[in-house]
């Protein structure tokens, strides 16, 4: 049997508390680290916990689980993205010897066929469909009011849900989403108090960005970027000027984009560009690059504008969104045609 204790010891106390909740350990706050690890280990392979992991794991983790069940070697060297939904359940771990290499434990791989039933697949589709709407809102807004989520369920899914039902759904999820009962809002993970205060105070001036459903639901993927012509120009510049031996074109593009969005100083960005293989030939050359950067910032969606970009706020004309065809597959992931699923509500 996999020595899960050795891997769980790498978790910090807060992560162990969350994992204890996810695996049904009771009175977790009264336990020390060793007690938490022992409680988690005892519950990891319970049928209810395995089913919970099946229902709530993201698509990438479920796919890795399914492929690993058929071929155990496949599940031995994966990325965190490949296993994230299982990692937060204690069913996948980072290698003790190889940083950034993750694997799914054999005992969980062996459980896949028992939990992969038609009934559980249908239940999972329903759960993921609702979670995807909440993920989209969080990735767009960062901070989102309970009542806005209720509104989005009605707008996009035609569902009448209560605030209590939405809070229960979020509470049942293994993903870390802060529930702020005082201000009646959800807050995306890893937001600092300083960021929260700035974003929330700025947000009050703006209405929520609510694109066509096909576009909105794409934001459920944390890696999705709503790219403009300015983003495409940056992507092209990166591929032509930076050292692709360090990483792929796209990884370098994301790295530069994150620096821009996070508000890094000009000299810091210039220094990192140099580290990645490009030296600006002149002040004009550098100024042209940062002019392109300003265009990217203007076209990027921001939490403080409730999903709008600076360009959206400054423009009075409305850009028409691309609509999902009535006979197209529904973007929510149900597997049904749009007209027989979320299209009913439109």
Residue, then its C-alpha position, 0 to 999 in steps of 0.5 A: x500500500x502507498x505510504x501516504x503519510x510520507x506525502x501528507x507530511x509535505x502539506x501545511x496545516x491549513x491544507x491538511x485541515x481542508x483535506x480533512x474536511x474533504x475526506x470526512x474527518x470529524x473535529x479536525x480543528x482539535x487534531x495536531x498534524x499527526x492526528x490529521x494525517x492519521x484521520x485522512x489516511x483512514x478515510x481516503x479509500x472510503x466508498x463515499x470519499x471515492x465517489x465524492x472525488x469522482x463527482x467533484x474532480x475537474x475534467x483533466x483529473x478525471x481523464x488522468x484517473x481514467x487513463x491511469x486505471x487502464x495503464x498505471x504507468x500513465x499515472x506515474x509522471x503527471x503535472x499538477x494540472x493533470x491531477x489537481x482535483x485528485x491532489x486536493x483530495x489526497x488521492x494524488x501526490x507530488x513525487x518526493x524525489x522529482x519536483x513538479x512530477x505528480x502521480x495518482x496512488x495505485x489504490x485509487x486507480x483500482x477504484x475507478x471502475x467501481x465508481x465509474x457508473x452511468x448513475x455517477x456520470x449523470x450526477x457528476x455532469x450536473x455537479x460540474x455544470x453548476x460548478x463551472x458557472x461559479x468558476x466562470x464568475x470567480x475567474x471573471x470577477x474575483x469577488x462576486x456577490x451571492x445574488x449575482x450568482x443566483x442571477x447567473x443561474x437564472x440567466x444562463x441555465x433558467x434555474x431558480x436557485x436560492x442563495x442558501x442553495x448556492x452557498x451549500x454547493x460551494x461549501x460542498x466543493x473541495x475547491x478553496x473558495x472563500x465565503x464572505x457571509x458579512x458582505x454576502x459574496x464569494x472570493x477567489x482563492x489566493x486573494x490577499x486582504x489588500x487586493x480584496x479591499x482595492x478590488x471590492x472598493x473599485x467594483x462598486x462603480x461597475x456592472x458585471x460583465x455578462x457575455x453570451x453564454x458560450x463565451x462566459x462558460x469558457x472562463x471556467x477554465x483558469x487558463x482561458x484568456x480572452x485574447x484581443x488583437x493586442x494579445x495576438x501581437x504580444x504572442x507573435x513578438x514573444x515567438x520572434x524575440x525570446x529564447x524558446x529553448x527555455x520554454x515553449x512560445x506559449x509558456x513564455x507568452x503566459x509568463x510575460x502576460x502574467x508579469x503585465x497583469x500583476x502590475x510589475x514595474x517597467x524595469x522589472x519587465x525589461x530585466x526579465x525580457x533580457x533574462x529570456x533572451x532579448x536585449x532591446x537595441x534602442x530606446x525606440x525599440x523598448x518604447x515600441x514594446x511597452x506601447x504594445x504592453x499598454x494595448x494589452x493592459x487596455x484589452x485585458x479583463x480585470x477583477x476591479x472592473x467586474x470582468x470588463x477591460x479598460x477598453x470596455x469602460x471607455x467605449x460606448x459601442x457594444x461589440x457583438x458576441x459570437x453566439x453558440x449555434x442551437x445545434x452545437x454541443x452545449x459549452x457547459x459540458x453536458x454533452x447535449x445540444x445547446x438547444x436542449x440544454x442551456x439554450x432553453x434558458x435563452 
